[in-house]
Amino acid sequence: MLADILEVLGDALVAVGDARRGPRYVHGRIRLIQGEVEGLSPREDVGGEAAIDHRTIAINDVTLTGVAIAPRPLRVSYLDDIQQRAQVVRIEFDGGAAEWTIPESTNLRKLQKRIGASF
């Protein structure tokens, strides 16, 4: 019980520290699979450096709000533009869902904590 409380407090302190440092950046590609968002049509890809903050992902001219990320990758893929193996994760946001391809080296647990929501 005490260990659980200390773990939650530790996670909260890490989250506060991350929030003070500003958004985290991860190279990736987003493909809209359901719903709609301004600047992106269904099955269209948008790629580049994504700024990740609490419940928000901004990549190029596309900003997704109310973001929640799946706890495990859907599959393994490849990011041609940076020539790295990648993991594809499902994300849900206000207005739809998408597949987000990020480098395999990205720590998914830390990313989930940064976004602040998972499903």
Summary of the structure (lengths in Angstrom):
residues: 119
radius of gyration: 14.7
end to end distance: 24.6
largest distance: 48.4
contacts: 339
relative contact order: 0.21
helix: 24%
strand: 48%
